[in-house]
Amino acid sequence: LMSKSDAAAKVIKELFNGYGPLATMQARIQIAYVLGIHPDWQDRVLQVMRKLRNAFAHDADDIQKFCERLMPSKNA
């Protein structure tokens, strides 16, 4: 028989690994936003950071474009 803490650890691992519902950065950002863990402005920053991470991992041509989006607008 598995202890309660072992069972909980197994569930957590299944949530965050492989094809689990919280396995992607996008899913983690979304659930944190819905739960009110971070406000709108942080959600936007996290989304840009996620896209930047994906650009580094998959498409280096887009890196500068995403970095520019992190800088404050001169018109703001």
Biopython code that builds the backbone (N, CA, C, O; Angstrom):
import numpy as np
from Bio.PDB.StructureBuilder import StructureBuilder

atoms = [
    (1, "LEU", "N", (0.832, -1.181, 0.000)),
    (1, "LEU", "CA", (0.000, 0.000, 0.000)),
    (1, "LEU", "C", (0.877, 1.245, 0.000)),
    (1, "LEU", "O", (1.907, 1.298, 0.672)),
    (2, "MET", "N", (0.451, 2.243, -0.764)),
    (2, "MET", "CA", (1.197, 3.490, -0.897)),
    (2, "MET", "C", (0.744, 4.477, 0.181)),
    (2, "MET", "O", (-0.451, 4.619, 0.442)),
    (3, "SER", "N", (1.717, 5.160, 0.807)),
    (3, "SER", "CA", (1.352, 6.163, 1.810)),
    (3, "SER", "C", (0.693, 7.359, 1.122)),
    (3, "SER", "O", (0.809, 7.535, -0.091)),
    (4, "LYS", "N", (0.008, 8.169, 1.910)),
    (4, "LYS", "CA", (-0.675, 9.338, 1.362)),
    (4, "LYS", "C", (0.323, 10.294, 0.710)),
    (4, "LYS", "O", (0.044, 10.844, -0.355)),
    (5, "SER", "N", (1.477, 10.494, 1.335)),
    (5, "SER", "CA", (2.477, 11.404, 0.757)),
    (5, "SER", "C", (3.060, 10.833, -0.529)),
    (5, "SER", "O", (3.342, 11.585, -1.461)),
    (6, "ASP", "N", (3.249, 9.509, -0.597)),
    (6, "ASP", "CA", (3.729, 8.887, -1.831)),
    (6, "ASP", "C", (2.683, 9.009, -2.937)),
    (6, "ASP", "O", (3.019, 9.258, -4.095)),
    (7, "ALA", "N", (1.424, 8.834, -2.573)),
    (7, "ALA", "CA", (0.340, 8.955, -3.548)),
    (7, "ALA", "C", (0.263, 10.390, -4.067)),
    (7, "ALA", "O", (0.091, 10.606, -5.267)),
    (8, "ALA", "N", (0.387, 11.363, -3.179)),
    (8, "ALA", "CA", (0.345, 12.769, -3.583)),
    (8, "ALA", "C", (1.526, 13.096, -4.496)),
    (8, "ALA", "O", (1.362, 13.802, -5.490)),
    (9, "ALA", "N", (2.706, 12.590, -4.167)),
    (9, "ALA", "CA", (3.885, 12.813, -4.996)),
    (9, "ALA", "C", (3.688, 12.230, -6.392)),
    (9, "ALA", "O", (4.122, 12.819, -7.382)),
    (10, "LYS", "N", (3.041, 11.084, -6.469)),
    (10, "LYS", "CA", (2.766, 10.449, -7.765)),
    (10, "LYS", "C", (1.802, 11.300, -8.583)),
    (10, "LYS", "O", (1.998, 11.468, -9.786)),
    (11, "VAL", "N", (0.774, 11.834, -7.951)),
    (11, "VAL", "CA", (-0.198, 12.687, -8.649)),
    (11, "VAL", "C", (0.489, 13.950, -9.151)),
    (11, "VAL", "O", (0.281, 14.362, -10.293)),
    (12, "ILE", "N", (1.302, 14.563, -8.305)),
    (12, "ILE", "CA", (2.025, 15.775, -8.707)),
    (12, "ILE", "C", (2.912, 15.483, -9.905)),
    (12, "ILE", "O", (2.943, 16.259, -10.860)),
    (13, "LYS", "N", (3.624, 14.384, -9.861)),
    (13, "LYS", "CA", (4.500, 14.016, -10.979)),
    (13, "LYS", "C", (3.688, 13.844, -12.259)),
    (13, "LYS", "O", (4.109, 14.294, -13.324)),
    (14, "GLU", "N", (2.540, 13.204, -12.164)),
    (14, "GLU", "CA", (1.690, 13.001, -13.337)),
    (14, "GLU", "C", (1.123, 14.313, -13.872)),
    (14, "GLU", "O", (0.939, 14.452, -15.081)),
    (15, "LEU", "N", (0.844, 15.272, -13.000)),
    (15, "LEU", "CA", (0.330, 16.572, -13.433)),
    (15, "LEU", "C", (1.359, 17.359, -14.231)),
    (15, "LEU", "O", (1.021, 18.007, -15.221)),
    (16, "PHE", "N", (2.624, 17.302, -13.797)),
    (16, "PHE", "CA", (3.656, 18.163, -14.361)),
    (16, "PHE", "C", (4.572, 17.507, -15.386)),
    (16, "PHE", "O", (5.387, 18.204, -15.990)),
    (17, "ASN", "N", (4.478, 16.222, -15.605)),
    (17, "ASN", "CA", (5.385, 15.533, -16.522)),
    (17, "ASN", "C", (4.669, 14.988, -17.743)),
    (17, "ASN", "O", (3.455, 14.781, -17.735)),
    (18, "GLY", "N", (5.444, 14.761, -18.789)),
    (18, "GLY", "CA", (4.935, 14.112, -19.988)),
    (18, "GLY", "C", (3.757, 14.835, -20.601)),
    (18, "GLY", "O", (3.868, 15.987, -21.022)),
    (19, "TYR", "N", (2.624, 14.150, -20.649)),
    (19, "TYR", "CA", (1.402, 14.724, -21.222)),
    (19, "TYR", "C", (0.430, 15.195, -20.142)),
    (19, "TYR", "O", (-0.759, 15.365, -20.412)),
    (20, "GLY", "N", (0.917, 15.403, -18.948)),
    (20, "GLY", "CA", (0.069, 15.872, -17.859)),
    (20, "GLY", "C", (-0.495, 17.253, -18.155)),
    (20, "GLY", "O", (0.086, 18.002, -18.940)),
    (21, "PRO", "N", (-1.623, 17.601, -17.535)),
    (21, "PRO", "CA", (-2.270, 18.877, -17.829)),
    (21, "PRO", "C", (-1.457, 20.115, -17.474)),
    (21, "PRO", "O", (-1.754, 21.201, -17.973)),
    (22, "LEU", "N", (-0.444, 19.985, -16.630)),
    (22, "LEU", "CA", (0.409, 21.124, -16.278)),
    (22, "LEU", "C", (1.856, 20.908, -16.736)),
    (22, "LEU", "O", (2.788, 21.456, -16.147)),
    (23, "ALA", "N", (2.031, 20.115, -17.777)),
    (23, "ALA", "CA", (3.368, 19.783, -18.251)),
    (23, "ALA", "C", (4.015, 20.918, -19.041)),
    (23, "ALA", "O", (5.239, 20.957, -19.168)),
    (24, "THR", "N", (3.219, 21.835, -19.572)),
    (24, "THR", "CA", (3.786, 22.909, -20.384)),
    (24, "THR", "C", (3.840, 24.221, -19.606)),
    (24, "THR", "O", (3.077, 24.434, -18.664)),
    (25, "MET", "N", (4.744, 25.080, -20.015)),
    (25, "MET", "CA", (4.848, 26.395, -19.387)),
    (25, "MET", "C", (3.553, 27.177, -19.605)),
    (25, "MET", "O", (3.099, 27.890, -18.710)),
    (26, "GLN", "N", (2.955, 27.044, -20.799)),
    (26, "GLN", "CA", (1.705, 27.731, -21.101)),
    (26, "GLN", "C", (0.614, 27.333, -20.106)),
    (26, "GLN", "O", (-0.090, 28.194, -19.579)),
    (27, "ALA", "N", (0.476, 26.053, -19.853)),
    (27, "ALA", "CA", (-0.553, 25.577, -18.920)),
    (27, "ALA", "C", (-0.292, 26.103, -17.509)),
    (27, "ALA", "O", (-1.229, 26.478, -16.805)),
    (28, "ARG", "N", (0.950, 26.133, -17.102)),
    (28, "ARG", "CA", (1.291, 26.625, -15.762)),
    (28, "ARG", "C", (0.993, 28.121, -15.627)),
    (28, "ARG", "O", (0.477, 28.568, -14.602)),
    (29, "ILE", "N", (1.321, 28.886, -16.664)),
    (29, "ILE", "CA", (1.030, 30.323, -16.643)),
    (29, "ILE", "C", (-0.477, 30.541, -16.574)),
    (29, "ILE", "O", (-0.955, 31.368, -15.796)),
    (30, "GLN", "N", (-1.216, 29.807, -17.380)),
    (30, "GLN", "CA", (-2.669, 29.973, -17.415)),
    (30, "GLN", "C", (-3.320, 29.615, -16.086)),
    (30, "GLN", "O", (-4.182, 30.352, -15.607)),
    (31, "ILE", "N", (-2.931, 28.510, -15.488)),
    (31, "ILE", "CA", (-3.566, 28.105, -14.227)),
    (31, "ILE", "C", (-3.209, 29.087, -13.113)),
    (31, "ILE", "O", (-4.044, 29.383, -12.259)),
    (32, "ALA", "N", (-1.981, 29.591, -13.117)),
    (32, "ALA", "CA", (-1.589, 30.580, -12.106)),
    (32, "ALA", "C", (-2.397, 31.860, -12.274)),
    (32, "ALA", "O", (-2.797, 32.471, -11.283)),
    (33, "TYR", "N", (-2.640, 32.272, -13.513)),
    (33, "TYR", "CA", (-3.433, 33.476, -13.768)),
    (33, "TYR", "C", (-4.873, 33.282, -13.297)),
    (33, "TYR", "O", (-5.434, 34.143, -12.618)),
    (34, "VAL", "N", (-5.461, 32.157, -13.660)),
    (34, "VAL", "CA", (-6.852, 31.873, -13.290)),
    (34, "VAL", "C", (-7.012, 31.801, -11.778)),
    (34, "VAL", "O", (-8.045, 32.203, -11.243)),
    (35, "LEU", "N", (-6.002, 31.294, -11.091)),
    (35, "LEU", "CA", (-6.051, 31.197, -9.635)),
    (35, "LEU", "C", (-5.712, 32.515, -8.942)),
    (35, "LEU", "O", (-5.757, 32.604, -7.715)),
    (36, "GLY", "N", (-5.375, 33.530, -9.722)),
    (36, "GLY", "CA", (-5.069, 34.843, -9.162)),
    (36, "GLY", "C", (-3.689, 34.946, -8.556)),
    (36, "GLY", "O", (-3.437, 35.824, -7.731)),
    (37, "ILE", "N", (-2.791, 34.062, -8.951)),
    (37, "ILE", "CA", (-1.434, 34.076, -8.406)),
    (37, "ILE", "C", (-0.625, 35.244, -8.967)),
    (37, "ILE", "O", (0.263, 35.764, -8.292)),
    (38, "HIS", "N", (-0.924, 35.654, -10.188)),
    (38, "HIS", "CA", (-0.269, 36.833, -10.751)),
    (38, "HIS", "C", (-1.285, 37.690, -11.505)),
    (38, "HIS", "O", (-2.264, 37.170, -12.041)),
    (39, "PRO", "N", (-1.048, 39.019, -11.547)),
    (39, "PRO", "CA", (-1.980, 39.949, -12.193)),
    (39, "PRO", "C", (-1.792, 39.982, -13.719)),
    (39, "PRO", "O", (-0.907, 39.322, -14.263)),
    (40, "ASP", "N", (-2.641, 40.759, -14.389)),
    (40, "ASP", "CA", (-2.619, 40.857, -15.850)),
    (40, "ASP", "C", (-1.248, 41.207, -16.407)),
    (40, "ASP", "O", (-0.771, 40.563, -17.342)),
    (41, "TRP", "N", (-0.616, 42.225, -15.835)),
    (41, "TRP", "CA", (0.657, 42.672, -16.395)),
    (41, "TRP", "C", (1.722, 41.569, -16.303)),
    (41, "TRP", "O", (2.537, 41.417, -17.214)),
    (42, "GLN", "N", (1.716, 40.807, -15.216)),
    (42, "GLN", "CA", (2.680, 39.715, -15.099)),
    (42, "GLN", "C", (2.347, 38.594, -16.068)),
    (42, "GLN", "O", (3.245, 37.923, -16.577)),
    (43, "ASP", "N", (1.070, 38.390, -16.323)),
    (43, "ASP", "CA", (0.673, 37.381, -17.288)),
    (43, "ASP", "C", (1.236, 37.730, -18.660)),
    (43, "ASP", "O", (1.753, 36.861, -19.362)),
    (44, "ARG", "N", (1.137, 39.008, -19.043)),
    (44, "ARG", "CA", (1.678, 39.431, -20.341)),
    (44, "ARG", "C", (3.187, 39.216, -20.401)),
    (44, "ARG", "O", (3.706, 38.743, -21.412)),
    (45, "VAL", "N", (3.893, 39.559, -19.327)),
    (45, "VAL", "CA", (5.350, 39.368, -19.283)),
    (45, "VAL", "C", (5.688, 37.882, -19.362)),
    (45, "VAL", "O", (6.591, 37.491, -20.103)),
    (46, "LEU", "N", (4.980, 37.060, -18.612)),
    (46, "LEU", "CA", (5.235, 35.620, -18.637)),
    (46, "LEU", "C", (4.962, 35.024, -20.019)),
    (46, "LEU", "O", (5.679, 34.125, -20.460)),
    (47, "GLN", "N", (3.933, 35.518, -20.701)),
    (47, "GLN", "CA", (3.639, 35.017, -22.047)),
    (47, "GLN", "C", (4.764, 35.376, -23.017)),
    (47, "GLN", "O", (5.150, 34.557, -23.851)),
    (48, "VAL", "N", (5.288, 36.596, -22.910)),
    (48, "VAL", "CA", (6.417, 36.993, -23.764)),
    (48, "VAL", "C", (7.639, 36.143, -23.432)),
    (48, "VAL", "O", (8.348, 35.691, -24.332)),
    (49, "MET", "N", (7.886, 35.925, -22.146)),
    (49, "MET", "CA", (9.026, 35.099, -21.740)),
    (49, "MET", "C", (8.883, 33.666, -22.272)),
    (49, "MET", "O", (9.862, 33.054, -22.699)),
    (50, "ARG", "N", (7.655, 33.143, -22.241)),
    (50, "ARG", "CA", (7.405, 31.802, -22.766)),
    (50, "ARG", "C", (7.703, 31.761, -24.261)),
    (50, "ARG", "O", (8.334, 30.823, -24.750)),
    (51, "LYS", "N", (7.250, 32.775, -24.977)),
    (51, "LYS", "CA", (7.493, 32.824, -26.420)),
    (51, "LYS", "C", (8.978, 32.998, -26.717)),
    (51, "LYS", "O", (9.500, 32.421, -27.671)),
    (52, "LEU", "N", (9.655, 33.797, -25.895)),
    (52, "LEU", "CA", (11.097, 33.978, -26.043)),
    (52, "LEU", "C", (11.827, 32.652, -25.817)),
    (52, "LEU", "O", (12.722, 32.295, -26.583)),
    (53, "ARG", "N", (11.450, 31.939, -24.783)),
    (53, "ARG", "CA", (12.042, 30.625, -24.515)),
    (53, "ARG", "C", (11.825, 29.676, -25.699)),
    (53, "ARG", "O", (12.735, 28.950, -26.100)),
    (54, "ASN", "N", (10.616, 29.693, -26.246)),
    (54, "ASN", "CA", (10.340, 28.837, -27.400)),
    (54, "ASN", "C", (11.150, 29.256, -28.621)),
    (54, "ASN", "O", (11.592, 28.408, -29.397)),
    (55, "ALA", "N", (11.348, 30.580, -28.793)),
    (55, "ALA", "CA", (12.162, 31.059, -29.903)),
    (55, "ALA", "C", (13.600, 30.570, -29.764)),
    (55, "ALA", "O", (14.208, 30.127, -30.739)),
    (56, "PHE", "N", (14.138, 30.652, -28.556)),
    (56, "PHE", "CA", (15.498, 30.145, -28.333)),
    (56, "PHE", "C", (15.572, 28.648, -28.622)),
    (56, "PHE", "O", (16.561, 28.158, -29.168)),
    (57, "ALA", "N", (14.533, 27.943, -28.255)),
    (57, "ALA", "CA", (14.541, 26.492, -28.432)),
    (57, "ALA", "C", (14.268, 26.070, -29.874)),
    (57, "ALA", "O", (14.761, 25.035, -30.322)),
    (58, "HIS", "N", (13.476, 26.880, -30.608)),
    (58, "HIS", "CA", (13.011, 26.412, -31.909)),
    (58, "HIS", "C", (13.268, 27.346, -33.084)),
    (58, "HIS", "O", (13.374, 26.877, -34.217)),
    (59, "ASP", "N", (13.371, 28.653, -32.851)),
    (59, "ASP", "CA", (13.452, 29.593, -33.966)),
    (59, "ASP", "C", (14.255, 30.825, -33.571)),
    (59, "ASP", "O", (13.691, 31.817, -33.109)),
    (60, "ALA", "N", (15.553, 30.761, -33.752)),
    (60, "ALA", "CA", (16.446, 31.832, -33.321)),
    (60, "ALA", "C", (16.188, 33.145, -34.052)),
    (60, "ALA", "O", (16.566, 34.199, -33.541)),
    (61, "ASP", "N", (15.558, 33.126, -35.231)),
    (61, "ASP", "CA", (15.296, 34.357, -35.990)),
    (61, "ASP", "C", (14.349, 35.306, -35.267)),
    (61, "ASP", "O", (14.398, 36.514, -35.499)),
    (62, "ASP", "N", (13.491, 34.788, -34.399)),
    (62, "ASP", "CA", (12.501, 35.617, -33.717)),
    (62, "ASP", "C", (12.979, 36.173, -32.375)),
    (62, "ASP", "O", (12.235, 36.909, -31.727)),
    (63, "ILE", "N", (14.174, 35.850, -31.947)),
    (63, "ILE", "CA", (14.648, 36.235, -30.618)),
    (63, "ILE", "C", (14.655, 37.743, -30.420)),
    (63, "ILE", "O", (14.165, 38.224, -29.399)),
    (64, "GLN", "N", (15.196, 38.505, -31.371)),
    (64, "GLN", "CA", (15.256, 39.960, -31.224)),
    (64, "GLN", "C", (13.859, 40.554, -31.135)),
    (64, "GLN", "O", (13.630, 41.458, -30.332)),
    (65, "LYS", "N", (12.925, 40.072, -31.934)),
    (65, "LYS", "CA", (11.559, 40.594, -31.918)),
    (65, "LYS", "C", (10.934, 40.432, -30.535)),
    (65, "LYS", "O", (10.282, 41.352, -30.042)),
    (66, "PHE", "N", (11.123, 39.281, -29.907)),
    (66, "PHE", "CA", (10.547, 39.047, -28.590)),
    (66, "PHE", "C", (11.253, 39.869, -27.513)),
    (66, "PHE", "O", (10.612, 40.344, -26.576)),
    (67, "CYS", "N", (12.558, 40.037, -27.642)),
    (67, "CYS", "CA", (13.294, 40.854, -26.675)),
    (67, "CYS", "C", (12.797, 42.300, -26.715)),
    (67, "CYS", "O", (12.663, 42.943, -25.674)),
    (68, "GLU", "N", (12.526, 42.805, -27.911)),
    (68, "GLU", "CA", (12.027, 44.173, -28.047)),
    (68, "GLU", "C", (10.669, 44.334, -27.373)),
    (68, "GLU", "O", (10.356, 45.416, -26.875)),
    (69, "ARG", "N", (9.864, 43.287, -27.348)),
    (69, "ARG", "CA", (8.556, 43.353, -26.713)),
    (69, "ARG", "C", (8.667, 43.446, -25.189)),
    (69, "ARG", "O", (7.719, 43.876, -24.531)),
    (70, "LEU", "N", (9.799, 43.053, -24.623)),
    (70, "LEU", "CA", (9.997, 43.150, -23.178)),
    (70, "LEU", "C", (10.376, 44.563, -22.739)),
    (70, "LEU", "O", (10.247, 44.905, -21.563)),
    (71, "MET", "N", (10.847, 45.386, -23.688)),
    (71, "MET", "CA", (11.266, 46.737, -23.361)),
    (71, "MET", "C", (10.046, 47.647, -23.307)),
    (71, "MET", "O", (9.107, 47.469, -24.082)),
    (72, "PRO", "N", (10.052, 48.623, -22.396)),
    (72, "PRO", "CA", (8.931, 49.555, -22.334)),
    (72, "PRO", "C", (8.835, 50.367, -23.626)),
    (72, "PRO", "O", (9.852, 50.723, -24.222)),
    (73, "SER", "N", (7.631, 50.649, -24.043)),
    (73, "SER", "CA", (7.405, 51.427, -25.245)),
    (73, "SER", "C", (7.808, 52.883, -25.002)),
    (73, "SER", "O", (7.567, 53.422, -23.922)),
    (74, "LYS", "N", (8.419, 53.516, -25.997)),
    (74, "LYS", "CA", (8.790, 54.931, -25.870)),
    (74, "LYS", "C", (7.567, 55.824, -25.926)),
    (74, "LYS", "O", (7.618, 56.986, -25.523)),
    (75, "ASN", "N", (6.455, 55.276, -26.430)),
    (75, "ASN", "CA", (5.225, 56.042, -26.536)),
    (75, "ASN", "C", (4.340, 55.907, -25.303)),
    (75, "ASN", "O", (3.311, 56.575, -25.201)),
    (76, "ALA", "N", (4.734, 55.045, -24.365)),
    (76, "ALA", "CA", (3.891, 54.795, -23.189)),
    (76, "ALA", "C", (4.037, 55.864, -22.152)),
    (76, "ALA", "O", (3.394, 55.799, -21.104)),
]
sb = StructureBuilder()
sb.init_structure("model")
sb.init_model(0)
sb.init_chain("A")
sb.init_seg("    ")
for serial, (resi, resn, name, xyz) in enumerate(atoms, 1):
    if name == "N":
        sb.init_residue(resn, " ", resi, " ")
    sb.init_atom(name, np.array(xyz, "f"), 0.0, 1.0, " ", f" {name:<3s}", serial, name[0])
structure = sb.get_structure()
